[in-house]
Amino acid sequence: MIAGQRHELPGVVFSTVEEIYRRGQGDKVPGMLRQHGEPSRVAKLVQIYDSASENYGEHHDLSIESIHNVTSLYVLPREPHSALTT
């Protein structure tokens, strides 16, 4: 459930794609999907989006994150049992 609507996508996918779309793509965001985010911050984002106590990131504001942290969270490989993939 995101913004009161049911989605078939995992919350992390919906949230990161929405944030990438909101900020724009292409020349507006140099290096998007080519530059890596800050490893410690990306790890914290994974923890937020994989945690029931954090509502799986439902209330986390990705607009405060660097675009590279957001795209790193989007392309990060997932464990099969992770809430990020369900």
Protein Blocks (a to p, Z undefined) as FASTA:
>chain_A
ZZhiacfbdfklmmmmmmmmmnogajllghihkaccdfklmmmmmmmmmcfklonomlpc
fklpcfklmmmmmmpccdfklmklZZ
